[in-house]
Amino acid sequence: MNASNASHGLSRSLNDRMIAGVIGGIAHRYGWNSTWLRILYVIASLLSAAFPGMLVYLILWLLIPNEAD
């Protein structure tokens, strides 16, 4: 992670999105690979009954703003 990523807040990605840009925005914020983060998120959602992935994603979709143009 570089200093320029750390200075920006969390936002949904407009360019790196599959549904709403939530995972792409998180990956961009922390300098992670969005594809691997998506895979990890899906696996964690499927394997854990205590991690309701769809509900968490919908809440993040509502709470995280789109990135500025």
ROPAFI-444945 format. One record per residue: residue number from 1; residue in three letters; x negated, y, z negated of N, C-alpha, C, O in turn. Coordinates in pm, whole numbers. Layout:
! ROPAFI-444945
R   num   residuo     n_px     n_py     n_pz    ca_px    ca_py    ca_pz     c_px     c_py     c_pz     o_px     o_py     o_pz
R   NUM       Ala        X        Y        Z        X        Y        Z        X        Y        Z        X        Y        Z
...
END
This chain:
! ROPAFI-444945
R   num   residuo     n_px     n_py     n_pz    ca_px    ca_py    ca_pz     c_px     c_py     c_pz     o_px     o_py     o_pz
R     1       Met      -85     -118        0        0        0        0      -89      123        0     -185      131      -76
R     2       Asn      -57      217       85     -136      339       87      -64      452       17       53      439      -19
R     3       Ala     -132      564       -2      -76      676      -78       44      738      -10      133      789      -78
R     4       Ser       49      736      123      163      797      192      292      718      169      399      778      160
R     5       Asn      284      585      158      402      505      127      449      530      -15      569      533      -41
R     6       Ala      357      547     -107      392      564     -247      462      696     -273      537      707     -371
R     7       Ser      440      796     -189      499      927     -214      643      936     -165      714     1029     -203
R     8       His      688      843      -83      823      846      -29      916      762     -116      875      660     -172
R     9       Gly     1041      806     -125     1139      729     -200     1190      612     -119     1154      594       -3
R    10       Leu     1272      533     -180     1330      417     -115     1444      461      -25     1531      537      -66
R    11       Ser     1443      411       98     1551      441      193     1570      323      286     1479      242      305
R    12       Arg     1690      313      345     1717      206      440     1653      242      574     1661      356      618
R    13       Ser     1592      145      636     1522      167      762     1621      184      877     1721      112      886
R    14       Leu     1591      278      965     1671      296     1085     1617      213     1201     1691      180     1294
R    15       Asn     1489      179     1197     1424      106     1306     1407      -42     1279     1415     -123     1372
R    16       Asp     1385      -80     1154     1358     -219     1116     1478     -273     1040     1475     -285      918
R    17       Arg     1583     -306     1115     1704     -354     1048     1763     -473     1120     1757     -485     1243
R    18       Met     1819     -563     1039     1894     -676     1093     2043     -651     1072     2124     -677     1161
R    19       Ile     2079     -601      954     2218     -567      923     2227     -418      891     2281     -340      969
R    20       Ala     2173     -380      776     2187     -240      733     2054     -173      704     2052      -55      668
R    21       Gly     1943     -243      719     1812     -184      697     1763     -187      554     1662     -124      522
R    22       Val     1834     -258      466     1796     -263      324     1660     -330      306     1570     -272      246
R    23       Ile     1645     -451      358     1520     -525      342     1407     -455      418     1295     -448      368
R    24       Gly     1436     -404      537     1335     -330      614     1288     -207      539     1169     -174      542
R    25       Gly     1378     -137      473     1342      -19      395     1257      -53      274     1160       16      243
R    26       Ile     1293     -161      205     1215     -205       89     1075     -247      134      976     -210       72
R    27       Ala     1068     -324      243      938     -368      294      852     -249      335      733     -246      306
R    28       His      911     -152      401      836      -33      444      787       46      323      674       95      323
R    29       Arg      870       60      222      834      138      102      711       81       32      625      155      -14
R    30       Tyr      704      -52       25      595     -116      -48      484     -170       42      387     -228       -8
R    31       Gly      496     -152      174      392     -196      266      390     -345      289      285     -402      318
R    32       Trp      506     -410      277      516     -554      295      566     -586      435      616     -498      505
R    33       Asn      554     -711      476      605     -758      603      754     -784      588      795     -864      504
R    34       Ser      837     -718      669      982     -728      654     1035     -868      688     1131     -913      627
R    35       Thr      973     -935      784     1018    -1069      820     1001    -1166      703     1091    -1242      671
R    36       Trp      884    -1162      640      859    -1251      525      948    -1215      406      992    -1304      333
R    37       Leu      973    -1087      387     1061    -1046      277     1203    -1094      302     1271    -1138      209
R    38       Arg     1250    -1087      425     1384    -1138      459     1393    -1289      433     1491    -1337      376
R    39       Ile     1290    -1362      475     1288    -1507      453     1290    -1538      304     1366    -1624      260
R    40       Leu     1209    -1470      228     1204    -1489       84     1339    -1456       19     1384    -1529      -70
R    41       Tyr     1402    -1349       63     1532    -1308        8     1639    -1413       36     1718    -1446      -53
R    42       Val     1642    -1466      157     1741    -1568      192     1716    -1695      112     1810    -1755       60
R    43       Ile     1591    -1737      101     1559    -1857       24     1598    -1839     -123     1659    -1929     -182
R    44       Ala     1564    -1725     -181     1599    -1698     -321     1751    -1695     -339     1802    -1743     -440
R    45       Ser     1821    -1640     -243     1967    -1634     -251     2030    -1773     -244     2127    -1802     -315
R    46       Leu     1976    -1859     -159     2032    -1993     -143     1998    -2087     -258     2079    -2174     -293
R    47       Leu     1881    -2071     -317     1835    -2164     -420     1876    -2128     -561     1867    -2212     -651
R    48       Ser     1921    -2008     -584     1950    -1965     -719     2095    -1921     -735     2139    -1826     -670
R    49       Ala     2167    -1989     -821     2305    -1950     -848     2311    -1820     -929     2412    -1751     -929
R    50       Ala     2202    -1788     -999     2197    -1668    -1081     2162    -1544     -998     2163    -1433    -1051
R    51       Phe     2131    -1561     -870     2094    -1449     -783     2194    -1440     -669     2172    -1497     -562
R    52       Pro     2305    -1367     -692     2406    -1357     -586     2360    -1263     -475     2388    -1143     -477
R    53       Gly     2290    -1319     -378     2224    -1241     -274     2313    -1149     -195     2276    -1034     -172
R    54       Met     2428    -1195     -153     2517    -1111      -73     2568     -992     -154     2575     -880     -103
R    55       Leu     2604    -1015     -280     2653     -907     -365     2544     -803     -389     2570     -683     -381
R    56       Val     2424     -849     -419     2311     -757     -441     2284     -677     -314     2261     -556     -321
R    57       Tyr     2286     -743     -198     2262     -674      -72     2368     -566      -47     2334     -455       -7
R    58       Leu     2494     -598      -71     2601     -501      -51     2588     -381     -145     2611     -267     -104
R    59       Ile     2550     -406     -268     2530     -296     -364     2413     -209     -319     2423      -86     -323
R    60       Leu     2303     -271     -277     2189     -193     -229     2225     -114     -104     2178       -1      -87
R    61       Trp     2307     -170      -18     2353     -103      103     2427       26       66     2411      128      132
R    62       Leu     2508       19      -39     2583      136      -83     2496      239     -156     2519      359     -144
R    63       Leu     2396      194     -230     2316      283     -314     2196      346     -245     2159      459     -277
R    64       Ile     2135      276     -152     2013      327      -87     2051      409       36     2119      359      125
R    65       Pro     2008      533       42     2042      616      159     1961      578      283     1855      517      272
R    66       Asn     2013      614      401     1937      596      525     1814      686      522     1815      792      461
R    67       Glu     1707      642      589     1589      726      598     1620      848      684     1706      843      772
R    68       Ala     1550      955      658     1570     1078      735     1516     1060      876     1417      990      897
R    69       Asp     1581     1123      970     1536     1113     1110     1407     1187     1131     1354     1189     1242
END
